[in-house]
Amino acid sequence: MSSIRKLDETPVIATSAQPQRGFTAEQKRYLADMLVKTNLHMALGGTSQAQVSDVPETFWGTPVEDLCKEEKRKYEQHVLDIWDDIVRSNDTNQILEGLDQFASRHFGLFNVAPASIGYMVRMRIPACELRGDQMVTLGDVAENLAGGYAHVTTRGSFQLREVEPKNILEMLGIFYDHGLSCKGTGADSARNITCTPTAGFDPLELIDLRKYAHRLSHKILNTRDYQGIPRKFNFSFDNAGSTSCVSDTNDVGFLAVRVSDNDQGVDPGIYCRLILGGITGHHDFARDTGFICRPEDTVEIADAILNVFVHYGNRTNRKKARFKYVLDEHGFDWVCERIQDVLDQHGKGTKLIALSTQYDAPRPKINRHGHIGVHPQKEAGLNYIGAALRLGKMTPEQMRGVGRIAMKYGNNDVRLTVWQNFLIPHIKDDDVASVIDQLAKLGLTTQATAFEAGAVACTGRWACKLANAYTKEDGNAIIDHLNSQFELDQPINIHLTGCPNSCAQHYIGDIGLIGSAAEDGSEGYKIVVGGGVDDDQALARDLCGPIVSRDITTTCATIVGNYLKSRTENESFIAFANRHDQDQLKTILLAG
C-alpha cells in the first residue's frame, strides 16, 4: 500500500514547553520516508547495496527502535502468520502465552488465565445478524467444546469461554463450515462491525445499511494491512430508526440522514453523516466532521479511514494508539483531508461532501428499550420480538431453542444487540403468542423490567484478569434488589464494568459502576451517574466510591429511591441528572 503523505507535505512538528531533545517520532517518520522516496542516501555518496544499512529501519514510518513491544512483535512476524503456533497449541493442549497469545487474539483466541481456564473465543458477527441455524451450531459448540454457556457482547456478538486448547482446530473448522468466524475480534483489529438491530424492518428507518457493514467486514478481513493495526478500531452503521446501536461511542459512525432542500448544491435525499472519534472510556463521543457521503460510498470511505490510521496511528505508546489521538494530534480537518487524499488516490471520484447538520431532517425519538418486547415491523402483519438476557448470558439449550424458533417462525433471522440481548424478526401476528410461549419455556422473557432491560455488564473478575470486581454476580444482585423495591415508568440503564477499560461503557449509563479496590482492599466500585447516548448524549459524572461490593445493592437502591422522590412528574433519570450539578447530585442521591 502506498503512503498517503505527499512529498511536498510539511511534517507536523511537536511543540512543548520543554526543550526538544532529538527528533520527534513524527519527524523521524517524515525523514525516513523522504530518504526512501528520494534516494538521498545516494546523493550523499551511498550505493544501492548500502541502502538497507544507511536508511533508518522503520515499521509504518516509525523507527523500529522506537516501537513498543507489541509493535515489535508485529514487525518481526505478521499477526496472520501464526497458524503454526495455533496448531501447536491445539496439538500439545498448551495455551499460548506472552506475545504469542497477543498475536492469537487477532484470531479471536484469548488467554484469560488465571481468571478463567482455557481460551475465551470471541465471534465476529457483522451487522450483529446471524441465521437461526448458526445459533443452533453455536449452542452445540458452547455445550460440546466450551464451558456450557455463552455471552452476548456489547458489540452484538458472542463470546465462548473455557475452551481447551485441544479443541481449537475442531472449533475453527465448525465455524468455517457454517459461515462463522472469530477472526479480527481481539487485540489490534477492527472489531465486530455493529448495525442497528432493527435494520431492514424498522418502520422508522431511513435506509437499511447492513450490506455495507458486511462488505466492510469482508474488506477488512481480506486486507492484510488491516490486521495488526495500531490499536482496536470500531465501526458502526445507524439506520436512523427507532432503536440504537450507540454509534456515537465508535471510532467511526455512519449515521443515515435525510438531507432537505439547501443552498449548498447538495441534492436532497438520503445520505450518511460521518462522525469520528468516539471512545467513552477516554471521555469522548464521536463528533460530527461536517461531512456526509452517499451510503454506497461508506465502505470505500471506511477503507480510507483505516489507511490513515495505519499510517499515522501511534506505534510507540499503547495508551496513545487509538484513533482519537490521531484526531487530537492533527485535528479533524487535517484527518479529513488525509481521508480525501486516499480517496483521490483510489481514482473513483468518491468525495466527502461538506454539509452542515442544519440541513438534516430531525431523527425520530429513539425508544431506549425498543429492543425488548413485541413491536410491529414496517411490513403489515409482521413483528419483531426482543427478549431480555440476564447480562448477556445464554445456555446452549437457549441458543438452540432461539435458533429453531427463528428457523420456524422468523425467516431464519436472529439479531443481537449492543445491549446484550437479542431479537427475532418477521413473526406473523398469528404466531406471536406461540413464540412468546416458546421463549418462556426456555427461561427467556419478553416483558423485562426496566432494570433488566437496561443492565449491561462486562465479564468481570470471574473470567478477566484485569477486572477489579465481580460484575456479573453483582449486576444480578442489583437487578434483583431493585426489582423488589421499585417499579419504573422511565428506563434506567445500569452499566457495570470491571476496570477503567470500559468494556461495558460505564460513562454512558444512567448509573455506571467501575470496578475499583475498596479501602479495605476488597472488591468495590466507583459510581458515576447521568450518562447517555444518541439524543440523550452525556458523559456520566463522578458520584461516590469506591463502595465495597457487599454494599453496592443498597447504595444503588438509595440512588434510585432518592431520584424517584426528587424528580418532577415522570422525569427520566438522565433529565433529572442534567438539571443538577455534580455537588447537588451527591447531596440528593446519597441522602439518607
C-alpha positions as CSV (number, residue, x, y, z in Angstrom):
1,M,0.0,0.0,0.0
2,S,1.4,3.4,-0.9
3,S,1.8,6.1,1.7
4,I,-0.7,8.8,1.6
5,R,1.8,11.5,2.7
6,K,2.7,13.8,-0.3
7,L,6.4,14.5,-0.9
8,D,5.9,18.2,-0.5
9,E,3.9,17.9,2.7
10,T,5.4,19.7,5.6
11,P,5.8,17.4,8.7
12,V,4.0,18.3,11.8
13,I,6.5,19.4,14.4
14,A,5.5,18.8,18.0
15,T,5.8,21.8,20.3
16,S,6.4,21.7,24.0
17,A,7.2,23.9,26.9
18,Q,10.4,21.8,27.5
19,P,13.4,21.9,25.1
20,Q,13.1,19.1,22.5
21,R,15.9,16.5,22.6
22,G,16.4,14.9,19.2
23,F,13.8,14.3,16.6
24,T,10.1,13.6,17.5
25,A,8.6,10.3,16.3
26,E,6.7,12.3,13.6
27,Q,9.9,13.9,12.4
28,K,11.6,10.5,12.3
29,R,8.8,9.1,10.2
30,Y,9.0,12.0,7.8
31,L,12.8,11.8,7.4
32,A,12.7,8.1,6.9
33,D,10.0,8.4,4.3
34,M,11.9,11.2,2.5
35,L,15.2,9.2,2.5
36,V,13.5,6.1,1.0
37,K,11.4,8.0,-1.6
38,T,14.1,10.4,-2.8
39,N,17.2,8.2,-2.5
40,L,19.0,11.0,-0.7
41,H,21.5,8.4,0.6
42,M,22.7,8.0,-3.0
43,A,23.3,11.7,-3.3
44,L,25.4,11.6,-0.1
45,G,27.7,9.0,-1.7
46,G,26.0,5.8,-0.8
47,T,25.3,2.9,-3.1
48,S,22.2,0.9,-3.8
49,Q,23.7,-2.0,-1.8
50,A,24.2,0.3,1.2
51,Q,20.6,1.4,1.2
52,V,19.3,-1.0,3.8
53,S,22.0,-0.1,6.3
54,D,22.1,3.7,5.6
55,V,18.3,4.2,5.8
56,P,16.7,4.0,9.3
57,E,14.8,0.8,9.6
58,T,11.1,1.6,10.1
59,F,7.8,0.0,10.5
60,W,4.9,2.0,9.0
61,G,7.2,5.1,9.2
62,T,8.2,4.6,12.9
63,P,11.8,3.7,13.6
64,V,12.0,0.1,14.8
65,E,14.0,1.0,17.8
66,D,11.1,3.2,19.0
67,L,8.3,0.6,18.6
68,C,6.5,-0.6,21.7
69,K,6.9,-4.4,22.4
70,E,3.6,-5.3,20.7
71,E,4.5,-3.4,17.5
72,K,8.0,-5.0,17.5
73,R,6.2,-8.4,17.6
74,K,4.1,-7.4,14.6
75,Y,7.2,-6.1,12.8
76,E,9.0,-9.4,13.4
77,Q,6.1,-11.6,12.4
78,H,2.7,-10.5,10.9
79,V,-0.2,-11.5,13.2
80,L,-1.7,-13.6,10.4
81,D,1.4,-15.7,10.1
82,I,0.9,-17.6,13.4
83,W,-1.1,-20.6,12.2
84,D,1.6,-23.0,13.1
85,D,1.5,-21.6,16.7
86,I,-2.2,-22.2,16.9
87,V,-1.7,-25.8,15.6
88,R,1.0,-26.3,18.2
89,S,-1.3,-25.0,20.9
90,N,-4.0,-27.4,19.8
91,D,-1.7,-30.5,19.4
92,T,0.0,-30.0,22.8
93,N,-3.1,-28.8,24.6
94,Q,-1.0,-25.9,25.8
95,I,-2.4,-22.4,25.8
96,L,-0.3,-19.7,24.1
97,E,1.3,-17.1,26.3
98,G,3.1,-13.8,26.2
99,L,3.3,-12.0,22.8
100,D,2.3,-15.3,21.1
101,Q,-1.1,-15.0,22.8
102,F,-1.2,-11.3,21.9
103,A,-0.9,-12.4,18.3
104,S,-3.5,-15.1,18.7
105,R,-6.2,-12.6,19.8
106,H,-6.3,-11.5,16.2
107,F,-7.7,-14.9,15.5
108,G,-10.2,-14.4,18.3
109,L,-8.4,-16.6,20.8
110,F,-7.8,-15.1,24.3
111,N,-5.7,-16.4,27.1
112,V,-7.5,-15.0,30.1
113,A,-5.6,-17.0,32.8
114,P,-5.6,-17.1,35.7
115,A,-9.1,-15.7,35.8
116,S,-10.5,-18.5,33.7
117,I,-9.1,-21.7,32.3
118,G,-8.7,-22.3,28.6
119,Y,-9.3,-19.8,25.8
120,M,-12.0,-17.3,25.6
121,V,-13.2,-17.2,21.9
122,R,-15.0,-14.1,20.6
123,M,-17.1,-14.3,17.5
124,R,-17.3,-11.9,14.5
125,I,-20.9,-11.4,13.6
126,P,-21.0,-8.4,11.1
127,A,-24.1,-6.2,11.4
128,C,-25.0,-8.2,14.5
129,E,-27.1,-10.6,12.5
130,L,-26.9,-14.4,12.1
131,R,-29.0,-17.2,11.0
132,G,-31.1,-19.4,13.2
133,D,-29.2,-22.5,12.1
134,Q,-25.9,-20.7,13.1
135,M,-27.4,-20.1,16.5
136,V,-28.1,-23.8,16.8
137,T,-24.5,-24.6,15.8
138,L,-23.1,-22.1,18.4
139,G,-25.2,-23.7,21.0
140,D,-23.7,-27.1,20.2
141,V,-20.2,-25.6,20.3
142,A,-20.9,-24.0,23.6
143,E,-22.0,-27.3,25.0
144,N,-19.5,-29.7,23.5
145,L,-16.3,-27.6,23.1
146,A,-16.6,-24.7,25.5
147,G,-17.8,-24.2,29.1
148,G,-21.5,-24.8,28.6
149,Y,-22.6,-21.2,28.1
150,A,-22.1,-18.1,26.0
151,H,-22.4,-14.3,26.4
152,V,-23.8,-11.7,24.0
153,T,-21.3,-8.8,24.0
154,T,-21.7,-5.1,23.9
155,R,-20.7,-5.2,20.2
156,G,-23.6,-7.5,19.3
157,S,-21.5,-10.7,19.1
158,F,-20.9,-13.8,21.1
159,Q,-18.1,-14.9,23.5
160,L,-17.5,-18.6,24.4
161,R,-15.3,-19.5,27.3
162,E,-13.3,-22.3,28.9
163,V,-12.3,-23.7,25.5
164,E,-9.4,-26.2,26.0
165,P,-6.6,-25.6,23.5
166,K,-7.0,-29.2,22.1
167,N,-10.5,-28.2,20.9
168,I,-9.4,-25.1,18.9
169,L,-8.9,-26.6,15.5
170,E,-12.2,-28.5,15.7
171,M,-14.0,-25.4,16.7
172,L,-12.5,-23.2,14.0
173,G,-13.4,-25.9,11.4
174,I,-17.0,-25.9,12.6
175,F,-17.1,-22.1,12.3
176,Y,-15.7,-22.2,8.8
177,D,-18.2,-24.9,7.7
178,H,-21.2,-22.9,9.0
179,G,-20.2,-19.4,7.7
180,L,-19.0,-18.2,11.0
181,S,-15.7,-16.6,12.1
182,C,-13.8,-15.4,15.1
183,K,-11.0,-13.7,13.2
184,G,-10.3,-10.0,13.8
185,T,-12.1,-9.8,17.2
186,G,-9.2,-9.0,19.5
187,A,-6.0,-7.1,20.1
188,D,-5.2,-4.6,17.2
189,S,-8.2,-5.3,15.0
190,A,-11.1,-3.5,13.5
191,R,-13.7,-5.2,15.8
192,N,-17.2,-6.5,15.1
193,I,-19.0,-4.0,12.9
194,T,-22.3,-3.0,14.5
195,C,-25.5,-2.1,12.9
196,T,-29.0,-1.1,14.1
197,P,-30.6,-4.4,15.2
198,T,-33.9,-3.5,13.5
199,A,-32.3,-2.7,10.2
200,G,-34.4,-3.8,7.3
201,F,-37.7,-3.9,9.1
202,D,-37.8,-0.8,11.3
203,P,-40.9,1.3,10.5
204,L,-39.0,4.5,11.1
205,E,-35.6,3.7,9.4
206,L,-34.3,5.8,6.5
207,I,-32.2,3.0,4.9
208,D,-31.0,-0.5,5.6
209,L,-27.2,-0.3,5.9
210,R,-26.5,-3.9,6.7
211,K,-25.0,-4.8,3.3
212,Y,-22.4,-2.1,3.7
213,A,-21.5,-3.4,7.2
214,H,-21.0,-6.8,5.7
215,R,-18.9,-5.5,2.8
216,L,-16.7,-3.5,5.1
217,S,-16.1,-6.6,7.3
218,H,-15.1,-8.7,4.3
219,K,-12.8,-5.8,3.1
220,I,-11.1,-5.7,6.5
221,L,-10.6,-9.4,6.8
222,N,-9.2,-9.7,3.3
223,T,-6.8,-6.8,3.6
224,R,-3.5,-7.8,5.2
225,D,-2.6,-4.3,6.2
226,Y,-5.7,-4.1,8.3
227,Q,-4.7,-7.0,10.6
228,G,-2.4,-5.7,13.3
229,I,-3.4,-2.0,13.0
230,P,-2.0,0.4,15.7
231,R,-4.9,-0.5,18.2
232,K,-8.5,-1.6,18.3
233,F,-11.0,0.1,16.0
234,N,-14.8,0.3,16.0
235,F,-17.2,1.0,13.1
236,S,-21.0,1.4,13.4
237,F,-23.8,1.8,10.9
238,D,-27.0,3.5,12.1
239,N,-30.3,3.4,10.1
240,A,-31.8,6.4,12.0
241,G,-34.7,4.3,13.1
242,S,-36.4,3.6,16.4
243,T,-33.6,1.7,18.1
244,S,-30.0,2.5,18.8
245,C,-26.6,0.9,18.2
246,V,-24.8,3.7,20.1
247,S,-22.9,4.8,17.0
248,D,-21.5,7.9,18.9
249,T,-19.4,5.6,21.0
250,N,-17.5,4.3,18.0
251,D,-14.2,5.4,16.3
252,V,-16.3,5.9,13.2
253,G,-20.1,6.1,12.8
254,F,-22.1,6.3,9.6
255,L,-25.5,7.8,10.5
256,A,-28.3,7.8,8.0
257,V,-29.7,11.3,7.5
258,R,-32.3,12.8,5.2
259,V,-30.9,16.0,3.6
260,S,-33.5,18.6,2.9
261,D,-33.5,21.4,0.3
262,N,-30.5,23.6,0.7
263,D,-28.4,26.2,-1.0
264,Q,-25.2,24.2,-0.8
265,G,-25.5,22.4,-4.1
266,V,-26.3,19.0,-2.4
267,D,-29.2,17.1,-3.9
268,P,-31.9,16.3,-1.3
269,G,-32.1,12.7,-0.3
270,I,-30.7,10.0,2.0
271,Y,-27.0,10.2,2.9
272,C,-24.8,9.0,5.7
273,R,-23.2,11.6,8.1
274,L,-19.7,10.9,9.1
275,I,-18.8,11.1,12.8
276,L,-15.3,10.3,14.2
277,G,-13.5,9.7,17.5
278,G,-15.9,8.0,19.9
279,I,-14.2,6.3,22.8
280,T,-16.2,7.0,26.0
281,G,-13.7,5.3,28.2
282,H,-11.4,8.2,27.2
283,H,-14.2,10.7,27.7
284,D,-15.0,11.3,24.1
285,F,-18.1,10.8,21.9
286,A,-17.8,10.6,18.2
287,R,-18.2,14.1,16.7
288,D,-19.6,15.4,13.5
289,T,-17.0,16.0,10.8
290,G,-19.2,18.4,8.8
291,F,-19.2,15.8,6.0
292,I,-21.8,13.5,4.6
293,C,-21.5,10.8,1.9
294,R,-23.5,8.6,-0.3
295,P,-24.4,5.3,1.5
296,E,-22.8,3.3,-1.3
297,D,-19.5,5.1,-0.6
298,T,-19.3,4.2,3.1
299,V,-17.1,1.1,2.5
300,E,-14.5,3.0,0.4
301,I,-14.5,5.8,2.9
302,A,-14.1,3.4,5.8
303,D,-11.2,1.8,3.9
304,A,-9.6,5.3,3.5
305,I,-10.0,6.0,7.2
306,L,-8.3,2.7,8.2
307,N,-5.5,3.6,5.7
308,V,-5.0,6.9,7.5
309,F,-5.0,5.2,10.9
310,V,-2.5,2.6,9.8
311,H,-0.1,5.3,8.6
312,Y,-0.5,7.8,11.4
313,G,-1.5,5.8,14.5
314,N,0.9,5.8,17.4
315,R,3.1,2.7,17.4
316,T,5.3,3.7,20.4
317,N,2.8,4.3,23.2
318,R,-0.2,1.9,23.6
319,K,-2.0,4.4,25.7
320,K,-2.0,6.9,22.8
321,A,-2.6,4.4,20.0
322,R,-6.3,4.8,19.5
323,F,-7.8,6.8,16.6
324,K,-8.9,9.5,19.0
325,Y,-5.3,10.5,19.5
326,V,-4.7,10.9,15.8
327,L,-7.6,13.3,15.8
328,D,-6.3,15.1,18.9
329,E,-2.8,15.5,17.5
330,H,-3.7,16.6,14.0
331,G,-7.3,17.9,14.2
332,F,-10.5,16.8,12.4
333,D,-9.8,19.0,9.3
334,W,-6.4,17.5,8.8
335,V,-7.6,13.9,9.2
336,C,-10.5,14.5,6.8
337,E,-8.1,16.0,4.2
338,R,-5.9,12.8,4.5
339,I,-9.0,10.7,4.1
340,Q,-9.9,12.6,0.9
341,D,-6.2,12.2,-0.3
342,V,-6.6,8.4,-0.1
343,L,-10.0,8.6,-1.9
344,D,-8.4,10.6,-4.6
345,Q,-5.6,8.0,-5.0
346,H,-8.3,5.4,-5.4
347,G,-9.3,7.3,-8.5
348,K,-13.1,6.5,-8.3
349,G,-14.2,10.1,-7.8
350,T,-15.5,9.5,-4.3
351,K,-15.9,12.7,-2.3
352,L,-16.6,13.6,1.2
353,I,-19.5,16.1,0.9
354,A,-19.3,19.2,3.1
355,L,-22.7,20.0,4.6
356,S,-23.9,21.3,8.0
357,T,-26.2,19.4,10.2
358,Q,-28.7,22.2,9.8
359,Y,-29.9,20.6,6.6
360,D,-30.5,17.2,8.2
361,A,-34.2,16.4,8.8
362,P,-34.9,15.6,12.5
363,R,-34.4,12.0,13.6
364,P,-37.4,10.2,15.3
365,K,-37.0,9.8,19.0
366,I,-35.2,6.6,20.0
367,N,-37.1,4.1,22.0
368,R,-34.4,3.2,24.6
369,H,-35.9,-0.2,25.3
370,G,-37.3,-0.8,21.9
371,H,-35.1,-4.0,21.7
372,I,-37.4,-5.7,24.2
373,G,-40.9,-6.9,23.7
374,V,-43.2,-7.2,20.7
375,H,-43.1,-4.4,18.1
376,P,-44.7,-4.1,14.7
377,Q,-42.5,-4.1,11.6
378,K,-42.9,-1.8,8.6
379,E,-44.4,-4.8,6.7
380,A,-48.1,-5.2,7.7
381,G,-48.8,-8.3,9.8
382,L,-45.2,-8.9,10.9
383,N,-43.5,-8.2,14.2
384,Y,-40.1,-8.5,15.8
385,I,-39.8,-9.8,19.3
386,G,-37.0,-8.9,21.7
387,A,-36.1,-11.0,24.7
388,A,-34.1,-9.9,27.7
389,L,-31.0,-11.8,28.8
390,R,-29.5,-11.5,32.2
391,L,-26.4,-9.6,31.4
392,G,-26.0,-11.4,28.1
393,K,-25.7,-15.0,29.3
394,M,-27.3,-17.8,27.3
395,T,-27.2,-21.6,27.8
396,P,-26.7,-24.0,24.9
397,E,-30.4,-25.0,25.2
398,Q,-31.5,-21.4,24.9
399,M,-29.2,-20.8,21.9
400,R,-30.5,-23.8,20.1
401,G,-34.1,-23.0,21.1
402,V,-33.9,-19.4,19.8
403,G,-32.3,-20.7,16.6
404,R,-35.1,-23.2,16.0
405,I,-37.8,-20.6,16.7
406,A,-36.1,-18.2,14.2
407,M,-36.0,-21.0,11.6
408,K,-39.7,-21.9,12.1
409,Y,-41.3,-18.5,12.6
410,G,-38.7,-15.8,11.7
411,N,-37.2,-16.4,8.3
412,N,-34.1,-17.9,10.0
413,D,-33.1,-14.4,11.2
414,V,-31.7,-13.5,14.6
415,R,-30.3,-10.1,15.6
416,L,-28.0,-9.4,18.5
417,T,-27.9,-6.0,20.2
418,V,-25.2,-3.9,21.9
419,W,-27.4,-4.1,25.0
420,Q,-26.5,-7.8,25.3
421,N,-29.9,-9.0,24.2
422,F,-31.4,-10.5,21.0
423,L,-34.5,-10.2,18.9
424,I,-36.2,-12.4,16.3
425,P,-37.9,-10.5,13.4
426,H,-40.6,-11.4,10.8
427,I,-43.0,-13.1,13.2
428,K,-46.6,-13.2,11.9
429,D,-49.3,-11.7,14.0
430,D,-50.9,-15.2,14.5
431,D,-47.6,-16.6,15.7
432,V,-46.6,-14.0,18.3
433,A,-48.3,-15.8,21.2
434,S,-46.7,-19.1,20.3
435,V,-43.2,-17.5,20.0
436,I,-43.6,-15.8,23.4
437,D,-44.7,-19.1,25.0
438,Q,-41.7,-21.0,23.5
439,L,-39.3,-18.3,24.6
440,A,-40.8,-18.5,28.1
441,K,-40.2,-22.3,28.2
442,L,-36.6,-21.5,27.5
443,G,-36.5,-19.2,30.5
444,L,-36.5,-16.1,28.3
445,T,-38.8,-13.2,28.9
446,T,-40.1,-10.5,26.5
447,Q,-41.5,-8.4,29.4
448,A,-38.4,-7.5,31.3
449,T,-38.4,-4.7,33.9
450,A,-36.6,-1.5,33.1
451,F,-33.7,-2.7,35.4
452,E,-33.3,-6.0,33.5
453,A,-33.7,-4.5,30.0
454,G,-31.1,-1.8,30.5
455,A,-28.5,-3.6,32.6
456,V,-25.1,-4.2,30.9
457,A,-22.0,-5.9,32.4
458,C,-18.6,-6.9,31.2
459,T,-17.2,-10.3,32.1
460,G,-15.8,-9.1,35.4
461,R,-13.3,-10.7,37.8
462,W,-14.6,-14.3,37.5
463,A,-13.1,-14.5,34.0
464,C,-11.0,-11.4,33.3
465,K,-7.6,-10.8,34.9
466,L,-8.0,-7.1,34.5
467,A,-11.2,-6.7,36.4
468,N,-11.4,-5.4,40.0
469,A,-15.0,-6.6,40.7
470,Y,-17.4,-9.5,40.0
471,T,-19.6,-7.5,37.7
472,K,-21.9,-10.3,36.5
473,E,-22.7,-11.6,40.0
474,D,-23.1,-8.1,41.5
475,G,-25.2,-7.0,38.5
476,N,-27.6,-9.8,39.1
477,A,-27.9,-9.0,42.7
478,I,-28.5,-5.3,41.9
479,I,-31.3,-6.2,39.4
480,D,-33.0,-8.5,41.9
481,H,-32.8,-6.0,44.7
482,L,-34.1,-3.0,42.7
483,N,-36.9,-5.2,41.2
484,S,-38.0,-5.9,44.7
485,Q,-38.0,-2.3,45.7
486,F,-39.2,-0.2,42.7
487,E,-41.4,-0.1,39.6
488,L,-40.2,2.3,36.9
489,D,-42.1,4.3,34.3
490,Q,-38.8,5.5,32.7
491,P,-35.7,3.5,31.8
492,I,-32.7,3.4,34.0
493,N,-29.6,1.7,32.4
494,I,-27.1,0.4,34.8
495,H,-23.6,-0.4,33.3
496,L,-21.1,-2.4,35.3
497,T,-17.5,-2.6,34.1
498,G,-14.7,-4.3,36.0
499,C,-11.9,-1.8,35.2
500,P,-11.3,1.6,33.6
501,N,-11.0,-0.1,30.1
502,S,-14.8,0.4,30.0
503,C,-15.9,-2.7,28.1
504,A,-19.4,-2.1,29.4
505,Q,-19.2,1.6,28.7
506,H,-19.9,2.8,32.2
507,Y,-19.8,6.5,31.2
508,I,-23.0,6.2,29.1
509,G,-25.1,4.5,31.8
510,D,-27.7,6.3,33.8
511,I,-25.8,4.7,36.6
512,G,-22.3,3.5,35.9
513,L,-20.2,1.2,38.2
514,I,-16.4,0.9,37.7
515,G,-14.6,-1.9,39.5
516,S,-12.1,-0.5,42.0
517,A,-10.4,-1.7,45.1
518,A,-12.3,-0.6,48.2
519,E,-10.4,1.0,51.2
520,D,-10.3,-2.4,53.0
521,G,-8.7,-4.0,49.9
522,S,-11.8,-5.9,48.9
523,E,-13.7,-5.6,45.6
524,G,-15.6,-2.4,45.2
525,Y,-17.0,0.2,42.7
526,K,-16.8,3.8,41.9
527,I,-20.2,5.2,40.9
528,V,-20.9,7.7,38.1
529,V,-24.3,8.9,37.1
530,G,-26.1,10.8,34.3
531,G,-24.6,9.2,31.2
532,G,-26.5,8.7,27.9
533,V,-26.1,8.4,24.1
534,D,-27.8,9.5,20.9
535,D,-30.3,12.2,21.7
536,D,-29.5,11.9,25.4
537,Q,-25.8,12.1,24.9
538,A,-23.8,12.8,28.1
539,L,-20.8,11.5,29.9
540,A,-21.6,10.3,33.4
541,R,-20.2,12.3,36.3
542,D,-18.5,11.1,39.5
543,L,-20.8,10.5,42.4
544,C,-19.1,8.4,45.0
545,G,-16.8,5.5,45.8
546,P,-15.2,3.2,45.9
547,I,-18.1,1.4,47.6
548,V,-17.5,-2.1,48.8
549,S,-19.3,-4.7,46.7
550,R,-21.3,-6.0,49.7
551,D,-22.9,-2.6,50.0
552,I,-23.4,-1.9,46.3
553,T,-27.0,-3.1,46.1
554,T,-28.2,-0.9,49.0
555,T,-26.3,2.1,47.6
556,C,-27.9,1.7,44.2
557,A,-31.3,1.4,45.9
558,T,-30.6,4.7,47.7
559,I,-29.7,6.4,44.5
560,V,-32.8,5.2,42.7
561,G,-35.1,5.9,45.6
562,N,-33.9,9.4,46.0
563,Y,-34.2,10.1,42.3
564,L,-37.9,8.9,42.4
565,K,-38.6,11.1,45.4
566,S,-36.9,14.2,44.0
567,R,-37.8,14.2,40.3
568,T,-40.6,16.2,38.7
569,E,-43.6,14.2,37.4
570,N,-42.3,11.4,35.0
571,E,-38.8,12.9,34.6
572,S,-36.2,10.5,33.3
573,F,-33.1,9.8,35.3
574,I,-30.8,11.5,32.7
575,A,-33.1,14.6,32.5
576,F,-33.0,14.7,36.3
577,A,-29.2,14.4,36.3
578,N,-28.8,17.0,33.6
579,R,-30.6,19.7,35.6
580,H,-28.4,19.3,38.6
581,D,-24.7,20.0,39.0
582,Q,-22.3,17.4,40.5
583,D,-22.5,18.6,44.1
584,Q,-26.3,18.7,44.0
585,L,-26.4,15.2,42.7
586,K,-24.2,14.0,45.5
587,T,-26.4,15.7,48.1
588,I,-29.7,14.5,46.7
589,L,-28.9,11.0,45.5
590,L,-26.8,9.9,48.5
591,A,-29.1,11.3,51.2
592,G,-30.5,9.0,53.9
